[in-house]
Amino acid sequence: MNILLLNSIGKKKWGGGEKWMLLAASGLIERGHKVVIGCKKNSMLYHKATDSHIPTVIIPIHSDFSLLGFTKLFQFVKNQSIDVIIGCQNRDVRLSGLVKMFMSKPIVISRQGVQLIKRNLKYRLSFAPLCDGMITNTYSIKSEYDSYGWWDDEFVKVIYNGVELDLNNNSSYDFSSHIPSSIEAPQIILSIGRYSAQKGYSYLLDAARKICQINDKAYFFIAGEGRERSSMQSYIKKHGLENRVFLLGFVTNTHALLSGADLFVLPSLYEGMPNVILEAMIAGVPVIATNVNGTKELIKNGITGELVPPKDSAALFNAIQSFLTDKVGTSFVDEAKRAVENEFSVSYMIDNIERYLLSKIKSN
C-alpha cells in the first residue's frame, strides 16, 4: 500500500496522536508498505519523523478551506498514486475527501484519538460524506459515533494503541536536583500531558496542595507544555508550592521520567486512549487515573490501577494519600505489565491497522 498519514497539528504541539502516527508509520514501513507523513514545515511532528527516518512531505493545511494545502495535497496524491490517506485532524479529512472527488482514489480514513465530531448538521454534511471509514482507540468513542446513525456498524473500527516495550532503556531523570538532600526517601508523584484544561491539572494541584500540607516527603512533577502553564504556575506560587510542585515543560524521554517515579497520576476530564498510561504500566509505575473514556478500558479498577471520578480533587487526594501512606497501588504493577504485554503491543496494533486498510481498499 501507498499510505499518507496526514496531520496538520500546530508546529509546537505534540501528543498521543502524533506518537501513534510515528509508531504506525514505522510499523507499516517494516511490513513493506510505502508510508509518508504529511505535516507542517518545522513542526515537532516533522522533526521527530525525520529523526526516525520516516519520509515526510510538507502539506500546509491551516483550515478547512486552505487552497494552498488542497493544491499541495492534490498534487502529492496524484503524483505518488496514494492508496490511503489517514487524516488526524478534521480539516485533514475534509480536504482529503475533496481531493478524492477528482480521482478514483485514495481511500480516506479518519483517525480519532479523542471525540472530534459532534452530532450536528455541520458534521453530517461536511464530514461523513467525505470519509470512507474511521479508526479510533476506544469503544466509548465508537459507541458515541455509531449512535449518530450516519454509517453502518463496520464504519468505525476500534484499534487499541500499541506501546513500545522499551525494556532496555536504562535512562533516568534526575528528580533529586529539585529536592533538598536532607529529605530521605522522597515520594515522586508524576503526571505527563499537555498543560490544557482537558488534562484536569487544576484538580491535581488542589490535591497536591493538601498532600504537601501533611506529607513533607511528597513531590509533584508535571511534564508537558501548553496554554494553561501560566495559570498553573500562578496557583503554585499563590499557595507557596514552588519547592514541592514542579512544571518540567516538554520532556522528550518519558521513559526516563517514569523510571524515577513512585506513582503516576492522570487527572483528565476526558481522554481518548492515553498512551502515557500504558507507558507507566509497562514501566512498573502504579497508576491513578480519572474514570473517563479510554482510561476505563485500559485500567481494571483495583487490579491494574485505580480509577477516581473526574473533576474531584478530594477523590484524587484520598487515592494519592492512600498510596503514599499504605502503598496500596504496589499490587497493581505485575498485573498491569501483563495486561500491556498481552493486549497493547505495537505489533498487535500494526496487524489490526494493516488488515483494516487492506479490507477498505478491497471493498472500495
N, C-alpha and C positions, 0 to 999 in steps of 0.2 A: 504493500500500500504506500501511496504518497500522501503524507499527512501534514497538515499545517495546524499547529497549536497556536491560537491567536489570543493575545491578552494585551489590551490597551490600558492596563492599570497605570496609575501615575508613576512618574520616574522614581520617586523616593519611597514608594510603598512596597511592602513585602509581607507575605502571609502564607497561610496554608495552601491557598490556590496556586501560588507560584511554586511552592515546594512540590505540590502534586504535579505540576507541569514538567518540572525538571526530572522527577522520577519517572513519569510516564514517557517522556521523550527518550531518556536513556534506555529504559527497558524495551521500548518498541524498536529502537535502533539496534539493540543487541539481538532482537529477533529477526533482523534483516530488512526492516521497513525503513523507508526514507522519511525522515521527520525533520521539520524546520519549525522553529519558534518565531512567530511574528510578534513584534513588540515595539515600544517607542525607543528612539535613539537615546543612548546613555542612561536607560532605566536600570534599576537594580536587577531586574529580570534579565536584561540584555547582558550585563556584565557577568552575572552568575552562569548564564547559559554558555557564554563564550569561554569562561574559565573551565567549564565542564566539557568543552569541545563539542557542544551541540550547535549545529548550524542555526543561524538566525537571519531574519530579514526585517528591515525597518518598515513598519506599516504605521504611518502617523494618523491614528484614529483618535479624534478628540470629542466627537459627538455622533449622534445617530445620522447626522446629515453632513458628515465630513467628506467633501468632494475629493480632496487630495487622498484621503485614506481609501475611499472607494476605488479611485483610479489605480493607486498602487496595488491594492488587493486584487483587483480585476486582472491587471497585467501579470502579477505573480502567479495567480491561479491558472491563468491561460497558458503562460509560458512553461510552467512546471508540471502541467497536467495533474493538478492536485485532485486526489480521490475523496478526501475527507478534510473538512475544517472543524476543529473543536474550538468553539468560542467561549471564553471565560467571563466576559462582560456582556451585558445585554446588547450594547451597541455593536459589539463584535459579531454577534449572531445576526442582528438585523442587517448589517452591511453585507455579511456573507450570504444571507438569503437573497438580497438584491442582486449580488453577483451571480448567483445560481440561476436567476431568471433569464440571464443572457446566454446560458450554456446548459448542456445536459447534466453536468456535474459541477461541483462536488456535492457529496452528502454534507449537510450542515447539522452539527451536534452542539447542543448547549451543555456546558459543564457548570453545575450549580452546587457550590460548596456550602452556601447559605441561601436562604429563600430570597430570591431577587425578583420574583414575578408575583403580582397581586391579581386577585380575581376582579378585574375590571375590563371595560371595553377597550381601553388603550392597549393592554397586553394581548387581548384576544385578537384584535385586528392587526397589530403591528409586530407581534412576536410569534404566536402559534403558527400562522401560515408560512413563516419564513424558516421554520426549523423542522428537521426530519426526525429528531429524537433528542433525548436528554440523558446525561449521566449525572447522578447525584450520589452522595455518600451516606445518606441516612433514609430509613424507611419513613421517618416523620415528615421529611420534605416530600417524598414520593406520595404519601397518603394525602397531604395537603393539595398537591398539584393534581392528582387524579380526581380529587373531589370537584375540581372545576368543570369536569365533563367535556374538556376540549379535545381529548385524544383517547386512544384505547389503553388498556392496561399494560401493554408492552412498550409504550412510548417512553416512559421514564424508567430507566434501568438503575438499580442500586448497585454500586460497586464500592465496597469499602476501601478507604485509603490504605496504602501499604506504608510500613515504616521500615527504614533501613536498620538492620540489626548490626550496628557498628560496635561489635564486642571487642575489637582490638584497639579501640581508641582510648588511650590512657591519659589524655589531656585533662587538666582540672583547673577550674577558675580559682583564683586566689581570693577567697572571701575574707581571709584574715587581714588584708590590708585595710578593711573597713571596721575592724573590730579591735578594741583595746586588748593588748596582750595579757592583761590581768583577768580577762574573762575565760574561765576554764570550761571546756566542752560547750561552746556556743551552739545554739539551735538555729539552723538556717532554714527559713521558710521562703520558697522561691515561687515566683509567678512569671510567666512569659507570654507576651502578646501585645498587640498594638495598644497604645495609650488612647483608647477611644471609649465612649460611653457604653458601647456594646459589651465591653470586657468587664464592666461592673467593679472597677477598681475603687470607686468611692465606698463601696460596702466593705471591700477588703481593708482599706485604710482605716475605716471606723473600727473594724475588728482588731486590726493591728495596734491601734491606739490603746484599746482596752487590754490587750495581751501584754503590751510593754509596761503598763502600769503595775502588773502583778508578777511579771516574769522578766528578770534582768538578764537572762541568757538568750532571749528570743530576738532574732534579727531578720528583717524582711527585705527581700531583694526583688525588684520588678524590672525585667528586661523587655525593651520594646522601644517604640517611638510613635509619636502621633500628636494630634491637636490637643489632647487632654493633659499634656505634660505640665503646662503652666499651672492649671488648676490643681493637679495632684501635688506639685511642688509647693503651692500655696498652702494646701492643707497640712502637709508635712511640717512646714515652717510655723504655721499658726499653732500647732499642737506640740511644738518642741521635739519633733521626731527625727531631726536631721541626722542624729547619730544612731538611729535604730531602723529607719526605713530608707532604702536607697533606690533611686531610679538609675539603672545602669545604662539606659539608652539601648540602641540596637546592638546585639551581640551575635556574631555570625555562628560561633561554635556553641550551640545549645547543649551539646553533649558535655562539654566542659563545665557548664553551669550545673547541669543535673548531677554530675558525678560528685559534686561537693555539697549537694542539698540534702537536708534531712526530711523535708516534706515539700510536696508541690501542691499549689492551690490554684484552681481556675474558677474565678467568681463570675463568669459571664452571664449576661442577661439572656442571650441566645447564641447558638452556635450551629455550625454545620457538623462536621466530624473533625474535632480539633486534633491535628497530628501531634501536638505537643503532649497531649495526654498519653498517647501511645509511646512517645519517646520517653516520657517519665516512667511509664510502666516497664518498658524493656530495660531501662537503666537501673531498675530496682529501687525507685523512689516512691514511697506511698503517696497516693493522690486523694485530695479532697476537691470535689467539683460541684457546681450547681447542677441541679436536676433539670436540664434543658436539652431539647432536640437530640443531637447526636451523642452527647455525653452519656445519656442513659442507655444508649446502645453499646457503648464502649465499656461501661463500668457496671458490674454486678454489685449492687449496693451491699456492703458488709462482707463481700467476698474478694473482689479485686480492687476495691476502693470505697470511698464514702461519698454519697450524694447528699446535698443540702438544698433547701429551697432557694431560688434566685431572689435577689433584692432583700436579703435578710442578713444583716450584719451580725445579729445575735446568734443565728444558726452557724455562721462562719466562725464566730468567736468560740462557741461551745465545741465545735468539731476540732478546731486547731488546738484549743486548750486541752481537750481530752487526749489528743495525740502527744502533745508536748509533756504532759504530766504522766500519762499511763502507757504511752507508746502503743495505743490500740491499733494503729494502722500498720504496724510491722508485719502482722499476719497476712496482709494483702499481697506482699511482694512476690512470693513464689507463684501464687495463682495468677497474678497479673502478668508475669513474664510468660507463663504457659499460654495464656489466652492470646497474647500478641503473637507469639511464635506460631500458633496453630491457625489463627484466623486473619492476621493482618500483615502478612509478609508482602514484600514488593512483588515477588514473582507471582503470587496468587492474584494480586491486583492487575498485573500486566496480562495474565491469562484471560481474565474477565474482560478487560478493555479490548484486547485483540479479537476475542470471539464476538463481542458486541459489534465492533466496527465492521468486521467481515460479514456478519449477518445483515447489517444495514445496507452494505454495498450490494450484496447478493439479491436483496429484496427490492432494491430501487428500480 
